[in-house]
Amino acid sequence: MKVLVLIGRIFYAAVFVMAAPNHFATGTIAYAAAHGVPLAALAVPLSGMIALLGGVSIALGYRAKWGAWLLVLFLVPVTLTMHNFWAVADPAAAALQQIMFMKNLAMLGAALLIAHFGSGPLSVDGSGRR
């Protein structure tokens, strides 16, 4: 069963680690700017670094509680600014943004659980415990 926790951490973290490089692309920065993100040229790459650090932290189970809080710091503003489905006029686009909003809420919930319970077994944090 310990392996399931490790696999869960890796799967969860993969979303953030895989998405992080896109935060340095000009298209992603322009998309965020079009959504009203202030100082997008700085905020978007910074959010990519936060997502990467949080994801790697959780995957390795190294200071996973801190990593989880980094992901909370990442997810709250991204969810509210980039997936504000209530402000989208086109019904199909609003439905897609609502799905993305709910996905982010689920990831936020998982981050809060990790922030509370930690990384669990088979982690750097747990290697000193018996």
Secondary structure, 3 states (H helix, E strand, C coil): CHHHHHHHHHHHHHHHHHHHHHHHCHHHHHHHHHCCCCCHHHHHHHHHHHHHHHHHHHHHCCCHHHHHHHHHHHHHHHHHHHCCHHHCCCHHHHHHHHHHHHHHHHHHHHHHHHHHHCCCCCCCHHHHCC
